[in-house]
């Protein structure tokens, strides 16, 4: 049985290994936007900073001593303006489950933990986006109740 909990600094190396799969997927498709990770020490430092930051939250699932997945979310707040209300949202930057454990409900557990955190933080909504080419991610988020509310378009 896998459980979810907040990430600790001792989890960073395993999170980095999972993150490499996410980074590779994105850098292969959009090398002009996403870097191919060469220096895992920099990536470790990056996640170490996130774990210590008060507006960033990383949850992990674990089985025994192994981290089987992670979800990185950020509390984003905007002030009220003449055209928008004040917004507090929890934005999921990345979610990844080890390939060997996909389809076993671990992503659902990570989303559930993130939504629970959002409820405790009194946010307006939980947001996530996924690249159009990544149909597995799109399908996953939809299966968790996420709905599209806008589309970003680029002209290159």
PECORBEL-V226197 format. One record per helix or strand of 3 or more residues. SS is the DSSP state (H for helix, E for strand). FROM is the first residue (numbers start at 1). TO is the last residue. If there is no record, write none. Layout:
ss->(SS & SS)
from->(FROM & FROM)
to->(TO & TO)
This chain:
ss->(E & H & H & E & E & E & H & H & E & H)
from->(3 & 9 & 40 & 56 & 66 & 87 & 99 & 106 & 125 & 135)
to->(6 & 29 & 52 & 63 & 78 & 97 & 101 & 121 & 128 & 143)
